[in-house]
Amino acid sequence: VQLQASGGGLVQTGGSLRLSCAASGFRFSTNALGWFRQPPGKEREFVAFISRGDVVTRYGDSVKGRFTVSRDDAKNTVYLEMTSLKPEDTAVYYCAAKPSPSLRAVFVDPGEYYYWGQGTQVTVSS
């Protein structure tokens, strides 16, 4: 099982980045997917969720209206489009997957996820 996150980097305030997370080794389409981040010196926090079948999405309060999560089951990939980036978005971003029995089940607690990527660093300069 592997989740490979990519697309992080250094960007100025107000800029945009698109993160990708490519999965292999498990049945991607039957999994719900989440993005989490861990700012320096802080705990891991929920960023975005997309359900199995792309029926439901959820976002953390601090990223609503700026970030968009999507998935392409044909490519076994989940994306996080980030716009209007702020210095407080600086963190290591992780993708995660959890087998889901339902198209509408929502998972925002990192403890609920089975599979994790290695993380990609996003740094937003002021």
C-alpha positions as CSV (number, residue, x, y, z in Angstrom):
1,V,0.0,0.0,0.0
2,Q,1.4,3.4,-1.0
3,L,0.2,7.0,-1.0
4,Q,2.6,9.3,-2.7
5,A,1.9,13.0,-2.2
6,S,3.4,15.7,-4.4
7,G,3.0,19.3,-5.5
8,G,4.2,21.1,-2.4
9,G,6.6,24.0,-2.5
10,L,7.3,27.6,-1.7
11,V,4.7,30.1,-2.7
12,Q,3.9,33.7,-1.9
13,T,0.9,34.9,0.0
14,G,-2.1,34.9,-2.3
15,G,-0.6,32.2,-4.5
16,S,-1.9,28.8,-5.5
17,L,-0.7,25.2,-5.4
18,R,-2.2,21.9,-6.4
19,L,-1.3,18.9,-4.4
20,S,-1.7,15.4,-5.8
21,C,-1.7,12.0,-4.0
22,A,-1.3,8.9,-6.1
23,A,-2.3,5.6,-4.5
24,S,-1.4,2.0,-5.2
25,G,-1.7,-1.3,-3.6
26,F,-5.4,-1.1,-2.5
27,R,-8.8,-0.6,-4.0
28,F,-8.8,3.2,-4.3
29,S,-12.4,3.6,-5.5
30,T,-13.9,2.1,-2.3
31,N,-12.0,4.4,0.0
32,A,-12.9,7.7,1.4
33,L,-10.0,10.2,1.3
34,G,-8.8,13.0,3.4
35,W,-6.2,15.7,3.5
36,F,-4.6,16.7,6.8
37,R,-1.8,19.1,7.6
38,Q,0.7,19.6,10.5
39,P,2.0,23.1,11.0
40,P,5.4,23.4,12.7
41,G,5.1,22.6,16.4
42,K,1.4,21.9,16.2
43,E,-0.8,18.8,16.0
44,R,-2.1,17.3,12.8
45,E,-5.4,19.0,11.7
46,F,-8.2,18.2,9.2
47,V,-8.1,20.0,5.9
48,A,-10.5,18.3,3.5
49,F,-12.5,15.2,2.9
50,I,-14.0,13.5,-0.1
51,S,-16.2,10.5,0.2
52,R,-16.2,7.3,-1.8
53,G,-17.9,8.1,-5.1
54,D,-17.3,11.8,-4.7
55,V,-20.7,12.3,-3.1
56,V,-19.7,14.3,-0.1
57,T,-16.9,16.8,0.6
58,R,-16.0,18.6,3.8
59,Y,-13.5,21.3,4.6
60,G,-11.8,22.6,7.7
61,D,-13.1,26.0,8.7
62,S,-9.8,27.7,8.0
63,V,-9.7,26.6,4.4
64,K,-13.4,26.8,3.3
65,G,-13.8,28.7,0.1
66,R,-10.1,28.6,-0.7
67,F,-9.3,24.9,-1.0
68,T,-11.0,22.3,-3.2
69,V,-10.7,18.5,-2.9
70,S,-11.3,16.2,-5.9
71,R,-10.6,12.6,-6.9
72,D,-10.0,10.7,-10.1
73,D,-10.7,7.0,-9.5
74,A,-9.4,6.1,-12.9
75,K,-6.0,7.5,-12.0
76,N,-6.1,6.4,-8.3
77,T,-5.4,10.0,-7.4
78,V,-6.8,12.6,-5.0
79,Y,-6.1,16.3,-5.4
80,L,-6.1,19.4,-3.3
81,E,-6.4,22.7,-5.1
82,M,-5.3,25.5,-2.8
83,T,-5.8,29.1,-3.6
84,S,-5.5,32.4,-1.8
85,L,-2.8,30.9,0.3
86,K,-1.8,32.5,3.6
87,P,1.3,32.1,5.8
88,E,-0.8,30.2,8.3
89,D,-1.3,27.5,5.6
90,T,2.4,26.6,6.0
91,A,2.5,22.9,7.0
92,V,3.4,19.4,5.9
93,Y,0.3,18.2,4.1
94,Y,-0.7,14.5,4.2
95,C,-3.2,12.5,2.2
96,A,-5.0,9.6,3.8
97,A,-7.4,6.8,2.9
98,K,-10.0,4.7,4.7
99,P,-12.1,1.9,3.3
100,S,-15.7,3.2,3.4
101,P,-18.9,1.2,3.4
102,S,-21.0,4.1,2.4
103,L,-21.0,6.8,-0.2
104,R,-22.1,9.3,2.4
105,A,-19.9,8.4,5.4
106,V,-17.7,11.3,6.5
107,F,-14.4,10.9,8.3
108,V,-12.5,14.0,9.7
109,D,-10.6,12.4,12.6
110,P,-7.1,11.4,11.5
111,G,-7.4,8.4,13.8
112,E,-10.0,6.9,11.6
113,Y,-7.7,6.6,8.6
114,Y,-5.9,3.4,7.6
115,Y,-3.4,4.5,5.0
116,W,-1.2,7.6,5.0
117,G,1.1,9.3,2.6
118,Q,4.6,10.6,3.4
119,G,3.6,14.2,3.4
120,T,4.6,17.2,1.2
121,Q,5.8,20.5,2.5
122,V,3.9,23.7,1.7
123,T,5.5,27.0,2.7
124,V,3.7,30.3,2.2
125,S,5.9,33.4,2.5
126,S,4.5,36.7,3.6
